Amino acid sequence: PHETWHNFRRDENMSQVDAILNRLSRGDALSALDALNDPDIRCMRLSARIGDIERMGYVIEKMTVESPEGKRYARYKLARRIDTNGQVLLTI
């Protein structure tokens, strides 16, 4: 039973990773609230999934943002190299 639960969690985490990578590869930046509210992601532990993505070799930029109410939170985006004409050369 424990192995079955473990496999289920791994599969769920990987589908969340796929959905997060899909959003990030479109150039979107994600916060934990974005990930929780997105019906394709529904992730309560975005920072853990970002760690999974980084272990896969992707470079993720973490930005600290301040809300109008003064609350600080993290937003994540996929690192990109862009040439002088604005063309994306490489998603790292």
C-alpha positions as CSV (number, residue, x, y, z in Angstrom):
1,P,0.0,0.0,0.0
2,H,2.8,2.5,0.9
3,E,4.5,1.9,-2.5
4,T,1.2,2.5,-4.3
5,W,0.7,5.8,-2.5
6,H,4.3,6.8,-3.2
7,N,3.8,6.1,-6.9
8,F,0.6,8.1,-6.9
9,R,2.3,11.1,-5.3
10,R,5.2,10.9,-7.7
11,D,2.8,10.8,-10.7
12,E,0.7,13.7,-9.3
13,N,3.9,15.7,-8.7
14,M,5.2,15.0,-12.3
15,S,1.9,16.1,-13.8
16,Q,2.1,19.3,-11.8
17,V,5.7,19.7,-13.0
18,D,4.6,19.3,-16.6
19,A,1.8,21.9,-16.1
20,I,4.2,24.3,-14.4
21,L,6.8,23.9,-17.2
22,N,4.1,24.4,-19.8
23,R,3.2,27.8,-18.2
24,L,6.8,28.8,-17.6
25,S,7.8,27.9,-21.2
26,R,5.1,30.3,-22.5
27,G,7.0,33.1,-20.7
28,D,4.6,33.3,-17.7
29,A,5.9,34.0,-14.2
30,L,4.1,32.0,-11.5
31,S,3.5,32.7,-7.8
32,A,2.3,30.1,-5.3
33,L,-1.2,31.6,-5.5
34,D,-1.2,31.4,-9.3
35,A,-0.2,27.7,-9.1
36,L,-2.9,27.0,-6.6
37,N,-5.6,28.7,-8.5
38,D,-4.6,27.3,-12.0
39,P,-6.9,24.4,-12.7
40,D,-4.2,22.6,-14.7
41,I,-1.7,22.9,-11.8
42,R,-3.5,23.0,-8.4
43,C,-0.2,22.9,-6.5
44,M,0.1,23.9,-2.9
45,R,3.9,23.4,-2.8
46,L,5.2,25.4,-5.8
47,S,8.6,25.9,-4.3
48,A,9.0,22.1,-4.1
49,R,8.0,21.6,-7.7
50,I,10.3,24.4,-8.7
51,G,13.1,22.4,-7.0
52,D,12.1,19.3,-9.0
53,I,12.3,21.4,-12.2
54,E,15.7,22.7,-11.3
55,R,17.0,19.2,-10.6
56,M,15.9,18.4,-14.2
57,G,18.4,20.9,-15.4
58,Y,16.2,24.0,-15.9
59,V,17.3,27.4,-14.7
60,I,14.6,29.2,-12.8
61,E,14.7,32.8,-11.8
62,K,13.1,33.7,-8.5
63,M,11.8,37.3,-8.1
64,T,10.6,38.8,-4.8
65,V,7.5,40.9,-5.5
66,E,5.7,43.2,-3.1
67,S,1.9,43.4,-3.3
68,P,0.0,46.7,-3.0
69,E,-0.7,45.7,0.6
70,G,3.1,45.4,1.3
71,K,3.2,41.6,1.4
72,R,6.3,40.0,-0.2
73,Y,6.1,36.8,-2.2
74,A,8.1,34.9,-4.8
75,R,7.4,34.7,-8.5
76,Y,9.2,32.2,-10.6
77,K,10.1,32.3,-14.3
78,L,12.2,30.2,-16.7
79,A,15.6,31.8,-17.5
80,R,16.0,32.8,-21.1
81,R,18.8,34.2,-23.3
82,I,17.6,36.9,-25.6
83,D,19.6,38.5,-28.5
84,T,19.8,42.3,-29.2
85,N,16.7,42.0,-31.5
86,G,14.6,40.6,-28.7
87,Q,14.6,37.0,-30.1
88,V,14.7,34.2,-27.6
89,L,17.9,32.3,-28.4
90,L,17.7,29.6,-25.8
91,T,15.5,28.6,-22.9
92,I,18.1,27.3,-20.4
